[in-house]
Amino acid sequence: MKSFLDFIRERAVVGLAIGFILGGAVSQLVNSFINDMINPVVGLLLGQAHGLKNASLPFFGAEILWGNFLVTLINFVIMAMVVFFGFKVLRLEKLDKPKESK
């Protein structure tokens, strides 16, 4: 049992679990921001106030879902900006202390 507890402590499993939980919460927050605030504005700019995600283009019998791709792209860009500003502008990288060498 001691070996197991040492493994948990050395591998920072608890910190990883906390990071995973907080990552899920931040993801929900960013998704809500995108869906509730960004998509309606982008939809208005593109002339489709309702359902940018469902925007499509017929192409020789196939339907190209460009709106869904655009929503996913916006989601990625905003997520990347949150990570960038979180670590660079707010200097959150200083919170992560380096592992001491033995």
C-alpha positions, -999 to 999 in steps of 0.1 A, spaced: 0 0 0 29 24 8 43 18 -27 9 28 -42 6 60 -22 42 69 -31 33 64 -68 2 87 -64 23 114 -47 53 112 -71 32 112 -103 9 141 -91 -22 121 -99 -43 143 -76 -31 174 -95 -39 158 -128 -74 149 -117 -80 184 -105 -67 198 -138 -89 174 -157 -120 185 -138 -112 222 -141 -104 217 -178 -139 203 -183 -154 233 -165 -134 258 -186 -144 240 -218 -181 243 -208 -176 280 -201 -158 287 -234 -184 266 -254 -212 287 -238 -194 319 -246 -191 308 -282 -226 294 -286 -244 322 -268 -223 353 -277 -201 347 -307 -222 326 -329 -252 350 -330 -229 379 -340 -212 358 -367 -246 346 -378 -258 382 -382 -227 392 -401 -232 363 -425 -270 370 -428 -281 340 -409 -292 349 -374 -307 315 -367 -285 284 -367 -251 292 -381 -241 256 -372 -267 244 -397 -255 265 -426 -248 244 -457 -240 246 -494 -255 221 -518 -228 206 -541 -238 181 -567 -263 163 -545 -240 165 -514 -244 190 -486 -213 208 -474 -218 218 -438 -196 249 -438 -215 264 -409 -206 235 -386 -170 238 -397 -170 276 -390 -184 270 -355 -158 244 -348 -130 267 -361 -143 296 -339 -144 273 -309 -108 263 -315 -95 299 -320 -112 311 -288 -100 281 -268 -64 288 -281 -67 324 -272 -79 316 -236 -49 293 -232 -25 319 -246 -38 348 -225 -40 326 -195 -4 315 -196 13 345 -212 -5 376 -202 -16 366 -167 18 348 -162 2 317 -150 32 297 -160 48 310 -128 23 290 -107 38 258 -121 69 253 -100 97 233 -115 104 198 -101 134 198 -78 164 178 -91 178 152 -67 
